[in-house]
Amino acid sequence: KDTKIVDLSSENGSLVDHLPLYPWALISKSGRTMEDECCCYFIDEESASLSPSARSTRVRKESASLFSSAAAFRGKHGFDRGLHTHTLVSRVDNSEDVPCCVSVRDSNDCDVVDVTIAPGIDPVLMVCYLGAHMKMDIEPILAGGL
């Protein structure tokens, strides 16, 4: 079968052969509380062009990261009277945060969320990012850390 992907971000919903994928993404949280932000980093272009053995040597010798030091996305939870109500994810563009995704919790069922993603933003990346962010929130609680 011939599979095509519809690009819903274009005006006419044109067919495309593929969507760009990210070779690696690192999701890191700055602390252990729900108030701490969570960032997504992409692989450093310079590191990506190195062979696997050169990357390994570079990391060992220079203690350098394969990931960019600048976040590509940054997310932070929002609260209303102490209750987590939403998560806002922003694309970091020239040191400016541009909102691109919002996840709103259902007030009657804390396991249900509505996610809105801006056109041109990879929806799979956002769903994975939000899942990782939420998982990082509950791990300290499950471990008895809070």
C-alpha positions as a Markdown table, in Angstrom:
| # | Residue | x | y | z |
|---|---|---|---|---|
| 1 | Lys | 0.0 | 0.0 | 0.0 |
| 2 | Asp | 1.1 | 3.6 | -0.6 |
| 3 | Thr | 0.8 | 5.6 | 2.6 |
| 4 | Lys | 0.5 | 9.4 | 2.5 |
| 5 | Ile | 0.3 | 11.8 | 5.4 |
| 6 | Val | -2.0 | 14.8 | 5.2 |
| 7 | Asp | -0.4 | 18.0 | 6.3 |
| 8 | Leu | -3.2 | 19.7 | 8.2 |
| 9 | Ser | -1.1 | 22.8 | 8.9 |
| 10 | Ser | -1.2 | 23.8 | 5.2 |
| 11 | Glu | -4.2 | 25.7 | 3.9 |
| 12 | Asn | -5.3 | 23.1 | 1.4 |
| 13 | Gly | -4.4 | 20.0 | 3.5 |
| 14 | Ser | -1.9 | 18.8 | 0.9 |
| 15 | Leu | -0.4 | 15.4 | 0.9 |
| 16 | Val | 3.2 | 15.0 | 2.0 |
| 17 | Asp | 5.5 | 12.0 | 1.8 |
| 18 | His | 6.9 | 12.4 | 5.3 |
| 19 | Leu | 7.1 | 14.6 | 8.3 |
| 20 | Pro | 10.5 | 15.5 | 9.7 |
| 21 | Leu | 11.5 | 13.5 | 12.7 |
| 22 | Tyr | 13.9 | 14.4 | 15.5 |
| 23 | Pro | 16.8 | 12.0 | 15.8 |
| 24 | Trp | 16.9 | 12.4 | 19.6 |
| 25 | Ala | 15.2 | 14.5 | 22.2 |
| 26 | Leu | 16.1 | 14.9 | 25.9 |
| 27 | Ile | 13.4 | 15.9 | 28.3 |
| 28 | Ser | 14.7 | 17.2 | 31.6 |
| 29 | Lys | 13.0 | 18.7 | 34.7 |
| 30 | Ser | 14.8 | 21.4 | 36.6 |
| 31 | Gly | 13.6 | 20.2 | 40.0 |
| 32 | Arg | 11.4 | 17.7 | 41.8 |
| 33 | Thr | 8.2 | 19.7 | 42.4 |
| 34 | Met | 5.3 | 20.4 | 40.1 |
| 35 | Glu | 6.2 | 24.1 | 40.1 |
| 36 | Asp | 9.5 | 23.3 | 38.4 |
| 37 | Glu | 9.7 | 23.7 | 34.6 |
| 38 | Cys | 10.5 | 20.9 | 32.2 |
| 39 | Cys | 12.5 | 21.4 | 29.0 |
| 40 | Cys | 13.1 | 19.6 | 25.8 |
| 41 | Tyr | 16.5 | 19.6 | 24.2 |
| 42 | Phe | 17.4 | 18.4 | 20.7 |
| 43 | Ile | 20.7 | 16.8 | 19.7 |
| 44 | Asp | 23.5 | 19.2 | 19.0 |
| 45 | Glu | 24.0 | 19.5 | 15.2 |
| 46 | Glu | 27.8 | 19.4 | 15.6 |
| 47 | Ser | 27.6 | 16.2 | 17.7 |
| 48 | Ala | 25.1 | 14.7 | 15.3 |
| 49 | Ser | 27.6 | 14.9 | 12.4 |
| 50 | Leu | 30.3 | 13.0 | 14.2 |
| 51 | Ser | 30.7 | 9.2 | 13.8 |
| 52 | Pro | 29.5 | 7.1 | 16.8 |
| 53 | Ser | 33.1 | 6.4 | 17.9 |
| 54 | Ala | 34.0 | 10.1 | 17.7 |
| 55 | Arg | 30.9 | 11.0 | 19.7 |
| 56 | Ser | 31.9 | 8.5 | 22.4 |
| 57 | Thr | 35.4 | 9.9 | 22.5 |
| 58 | Arg | 34.2 | 13.5 | 22.6 |
| 59 | Val | 31.9 | 12.8 | 25.5 |
| 60 | Arg | 34.5 | 10.9 | 27.5 |
| 61 | Lys | 37.3 | 13.4 | 26.9 |
| 62 | Glu | 35.4 | 16.7 | 27.0 |
| 63 | Ser | 32.4 | 15.7 | 29.2 |
| 64 | Ala | 30.4 | 17.4 | 26.5 |
| 65 | Ser | 26.7 | 16.7 | 25.9 |
| 66 | Leu | 25.3 | 15.4 | 22.7 |
| 67 | Phe | 22.4 | 17.7 | 23.3 |
| 68 | Ser | 22.2 | 21.4 | 22.7 |
| 69 | Ser | 22.5 | 23.6 | 25.8 |
| 70 | Ala | 19.6 | 25.7 | 24.6 |
| 71 | Ala | 16.1 | 24.3 | 25.2 |
| 72 | Ala | 13.8 | 23.9 | 22.1 |
| 73 | Phe | 10.7 | 23.7 | 24.2 |
| 74 | Arg | 9.9 | 24.7 | 27.8 |
| 75 | Gly | 6.8 | 23.7 | 29.8 |
| 76 | Lys | 5.4 | 24.8 | 33.1 |
| 77 | His | 2.3 | 23.8 | 35.0 |
| 78 | Gly | -0.4 | 26.3 | 35.9 |
| 79 | Phe | -2.3 | 26.3 | 39.1 |
| 80 | Asp | -5.6 | 27.7 | 40.4 |
| 81 | Arg | -5.9 | 27.9 | 44.2 |
| 82 | Gly | -3.2 | 25.3 | 44.6 |
| 83 | Leu | -4.7 | 22.8 | 42.1 |
| 84 | His | -2.9 | 21.9 | 38.9 |
| 85 | Thr | -5.2 | 23.0 | 36.1 |
| 86 | His | -3.1 | 23.2 | 32.9 |
| 87 | Thr | 0.3 | 22.9 | 31.4 |
| 88 | Leu | 1.6 | 25.4 | 28.9 |
| 89 | Val | 4.4 | 24.4 | 26.5 |
| 90 | Ser | 6.3 | 27.1 | 24.6 |
| 91 | Arg | 8.8 | 26.9 | 21.8 |
| 92 | Val | 12.0 | 28.7 | 22.7 |
| 93 | Asp | 12.7 | 31.0 | 19.7 |
| 94 | Asn | 15.7 | 33.5 | 20.0 |
| 95 | Ser | 15.4 | 33.5 | 23.8 |
| 96 | Glu | 11.7 | 34.3 | 23.6 |
| 97 | Asp | 9.0 | 31.7 | 24.6 |
| 98 | Val | 6.2 | 31.3 | 22.0 |
| 99 | Pro | 3.3 | 29.3 | 23.4 |
| 100 | Cys | 2.6 | 26.2 | 21.1 |
| 101 | Cys | 0.7 | 23.7 | 23.2 |
| 102 | Val | -1.7 | 23.7 | 26.1 |
| 103 | Ser | -2.9 | 20.7 | 28.1 |
| 104 | Val | -6.0 | 21.4 | 30.3 |
| 105 | Arg | -7.0 | 19.0 | 33.0 |
| 106 | Asp | -10.6 | 17.9 | 33.4 |
| 107 | Ser | -11.9 | 19.3 | 36.7 |
| 108 | Asn | -13.9 | 16.1 | 37.3 |
| 109 | Asp | -11.3 | 13.5 | 36.4 |
| 110 | Cys | -7.6 | 14.2 | 37.0 |
| 111 | Asp | -6.6 | 11.5 | 34.5 |
| 112 | Val | -8.3 | 13.2 | 31.6 |
| 113 | Val | -6.7 | 16.1 | 29.7 |
| 114 | Asp | -7.6 | 18.1 | 26.6 |
| 115 | Val | -4.5 | 18.9 | 24.5 |
| 116 | Thr | -4.3 | 21.7 | 21.9 |
| 117 | Ile | -1.3 | 21.9 | 19.7 |
| 118 | Ala | -0.4 | 24.8 | 17.4 |
| 119 | Pro | 0.0 | 24.2 | 13.6 |
| 120 | Gly | 3.5 | 23.3 | 12.6 |
| 121 | Ile | 4.4 | 21.7 | 15.9 |
| 122 | Asp | 5.0 | 17.9 | 15.9 |
| 123 | Pro | 2.0 | 16.4 | 17.8 |
| 124 | Val | 3.8 | 13.2 | 18.6 |
| 125 | Leu | 6.7 | 15.1 | 20.2 |
| 126 | Met | 4.2 | 17.2 | 22.3 |
| 127 | Val | 2.3 | 14.1 | 23.5 |
| 128 | Cys | 5.6 | 12.4 | 24.4 |
| 129 | Tyr | 6.8 | 15.6 | 26.1 |
| 130 | Leu | 3.6 | 16.0 | 28.1 |
| 131 | Gly | 3.6 | 12.3 | 29.1 |
| 132 | Ala | 7.3 | 12.5 | 30.3 |
| 133 | His | 6.5 | 15.8 | 32.2 |
| 134 | Met | 3.6 | 14.2 | 34.0 |
| 135 | Lys | 5.6 | 11.1 | 34.8 |
| 136 | Met | 8.3 | 13.2 | 36.3 |
| 137 | Asp | 5.7 | 14.8 | 38.5 |
| 138 | Ile | 4.5 | 11.6 | 40.1 |
| 139 | Glu | 7.8 | 9.8 | 40.5 |
| 140 | Pro | 8.9 | 11.8 | 43.6 |
| 141 | Ile | 5.5 | 11.3 | 45.1 |
| 142 | Leu | 5.6 | 7.6 | 44.5 |
| 143 | Ala | 9.1 | 7.4 | 46.0 |
| 144 | Gly | 7.9 | 9.2 | 49.1 |
| 145 | Gly | 10.1 | 12.2 | 48.3 |
| 146 | Leu | 7.5 | 14.9 | 48.9 |
